[in-house]
Protein backbone atom coordinates (compact mmCIF):
# COMPACT_ATOMS: atom_id res chain seq x y z
CA UNK A 1 0.00 0.00 0.00
CA UNK A 2 1.21 3.47 -0.90
CA UNK A 3 0.38 5.81 1.99
CA UNK A 4 -0.57 9.23 0.66
CA UNK A 5 -2.15 10.68 3.78
CA UNK A 6 -1.62 10.48 7.52
CA UNK A 7 -4.63 11.15 9.74
CA UNK A 8 -3.75 12.01 13.34
CA UNK A 9 -6.44 11.87 16.01
CA UNK A 10 -5.61 12.90 19.57
CA UNK A 11 -7.89 10.91 21.91
CA UNK A 12 -8.73 11.95 25.45
CA UNK A 13 -11.77 10.65 27.30
CA UNK A 14 -13.19 9.46 23.99
CA UNK A 15 -14.47 6.00 24.89
CA UNK A 16 -18.04 6.92 23.94
CA UNK A 17 -17.21 8.25 20.46
CA UNK A 18 -13.90 6.71 19.37
CA UNK A 19 -15.28 3.64 17.58
CA UNK A 20 -17.81 5.70 15.64
CA UNK A 21 -15.13 8.23 14.69
CA UNK A 22 -12.73 5.58 13.39
CA UNK A 23 -15.47 3.64 11.59
CA UNK A 24 -16.44 6.83 9.78
CA UNK A 25 -12.89 7.29 8.52
CA UNK A 26 -12.48 3.63 7.53
CA UNK A 27 -15.69 3.73 5.46
CA UNK A 28 -14.28 6.38 3.13
CA UNK A 29 -13.59 5.35 -0.47
CA UNK A 30 -10.04 6.72 -0.29
CA UNK A 31 -7.93 3.92 1.21
CA UNK A 32 -4.28 5.03 0.88
CA UNK A 33 -3.91 6.45 4.37
CA UNK A 34 -2.64 5.64 7.81
CA UNK A 35 -4.65 6.50 10.90
CA UNK A 36 -2.70 7.34 14.03
CA UNK A 37 -4.61 7.44 17.30
CA UNK A 38 -2.78 9.23 20.10
CA UNK A 39 -4.24 8.17 23.44
CA UNK A 40 -3.43 11.21 25.54
CA UNK A 41 -3.44 9.80 29.06
CA UNK A 42 -7.17 9.11 29.28
CA UNK A 43 -8.50 7.76 32.55
CA UNK A 44 -11.44 6.03 30.87
CA UNK A 45 -11.35 3.10 28.42
CA UNK A 46 -10.07 5.10 25.43
CA UNK A 47 -6.69 3.35 25.26
CA UNK A 48 -8.19 -0.13 25.45
CA UNK A 49 -10.74 0.68 22.75
CA UNK A 50 -8.06 2.20 20.51
CA UNK A 51 -5.95 -0.96 20.79
CA UNK A 52 -8.96 -3.16 20.01
CA UNK A 53 -9.80 -1.14 16.91
CA UNK A 54 -6.18 -1.12 15.71
CA UNK A 55 -6.08 -4.92 15.68
CA UNK A 56 -8.81 -4.91 13.03
CA UNK A 57 -7.01 -2.81 10.40
CA UNK A 58 -3.29 -2.63 9.65
CA UNK A 59 -3.54 1.05 8.66
CA UNK A 60 -4.08 2.00 12.31
CA UNK A 61 -1.38 2.80 14.83
CA UNK A 62 -1.95 3.61 18.49
CA UNK A 63 0.44 5.72 20.52
CA UNK A 64 0.00 6.11 24.28
CA UNK A 65 1.37 9.12 26.11
CA UNK A 66 0.87 10.94 29.38
CA UNK A 67 -1.67 13.72 29.14
CA UNK A 68 0.00 16.57 27.30
CA UNK A 69 -2.82 18.03 25.21
CA UNK A 70 -3.93 17.76 21.62
CA UNK A 71 -1.18 19.94 20.15
CA UNK A 72 1.66 17.92 21.67
CA UNK A 73 -0.07 14.73 20.55
CA UNK A 74 -0.19 16.04 16.98
CA UNK A 75 3.42 17.24 17.02
CA UNK A 76 4.74 13.96 18.43
CA UNK A 77 2.89 11.97 15.82
CA UNK A 78 3.77 14.23 12.93
CA UNK A 79 7.37 13.03 13.25
CA UNK A 80 6.24 9.39 13.04
CA UNK A 81 3.84 9.72 10.12
CA UNK A 82 4.92 8.23 6.81
CA UNK A 83 3.21 10.62 4.42
C-alpha positions as CSV (number, residue, x, y, z in Angstrom):
1,X,0.0,0.0,0.0
2,X,1.2,3.5,-0.9
3,X,0.4,5.8,2.0
4,X,-0.6,9.2,0.7
5,X,-2.2,10.7,3.8
6,X,-1.6,10.5,7.5
7,X,-4.6,11.2,9.7
8,X,-3.8,12.0,13.3
9,X,-6.4,11.9,16.0
10,X,-5.6,12.9,19.6
11,X,-7.9,10.9,21.9
12,X,-8.7,12.0,25.4
13,X,-11.8,10.6,27.3
14,X,-13.2,9.5,24.0
15,X,-14.5,6.0,24.9
16,X,-18.0,6.9,23.9
17,X,-17.2,8.3,20.5
18,X,-13.9,6.7,19.4
19,X,-15.3,3.6,17.6
20,X,-17.8,5.7,15.6
21,X,-15.1,8.2,14.7
22,X,-12.7,5.6,13.4
23,X,-15.5,3.6,11.6
24,X,-16.4,6.8,9.8
25,X,-12.9,7.3,8.5
26,X,-12.5,3.6,7.5
27,X,-15.7,3.7,5.5
28,X,-14.3,6.4,3.1
29,X,-13.6,5.4,-0.5
30,X,-10.0,6.7,-0.3
31,X,-7.9,3.9,1.2
32,X,-4.3,5.0,0.9
33,X,-3.9,6.5,4.4
34,X,-2.6,5.6,7.8
35,X,-4.6,6.5,10.9
36,X,-2.7,7.3,14.0
37,X,-4.6,7.4,17.3
38,X,-2.8,9.2,20.1
39,X,-4.2,8.2,23.4
40,X,-3.4,11.2,25.5
41,X,-3.4,9.8,29.1
42,X,-7.2,9.1,29.3
43,X,-8.5,7.8,32.5
44,X,-11.4,6.0,30.9
45,X,-11.3,3.1,28.4
46,X,-10.1,5.1,25.4
47,X,-6.7,3.4,25.3
48,X,-8.2,-0.1,25.5
49,X,-10.7,0.7,22.8
50,X,-8.1,2.2,20.5
51,X,-5.9,-1.0,20.8
52,X,-9.0,-3.2,20.0
53,X,-9.8,-1.1,16.9
54,X,-6.2,-1.1,15.7
55,X,-6.1,-4.9,15.7
56,X,-8.8,-4.9,13.0
57,X,-7.0,-2.8,10.4
58,X,-3.3,-2.6,9.7
59,X,-3.5,1.0,8.7
60,X,-4.1,2.0,12.3
61,X,-1.4,2.8,14.8
62,X,-2.0,3.6,18.5
63,X,0.4,5.7,20.5
64,X,0.0,6.1,24.3
65,X,1.4,9.1,26.1
66,X,0.9,10.9,29.4
67,X,-1.7,13.7,29.1
68,X,0.0,16.6,27.3
69,X,-2.8,18.0,25.2
70,X,-3.9,17.8,21.6
71,X,-1.2,19.9,20.1
72,X,1.7,17.9,21.7
73,X,-0.1,14.7,20.6
74,X,-0.2,16.0,17.0
75,X,3.4,17.2,17.0
76,X,4.7,14.0,18.4
77,X,2.9,12.0,15.8
78,X,3.8,14.2,12.9
79,X,7.4,13.0,13.3
80,X,6.2,9.4,13.0
81,X,3.8,9.7,10.1
82,X,4.9,8.2,6.8
83,X,3.2,10.6,4.4
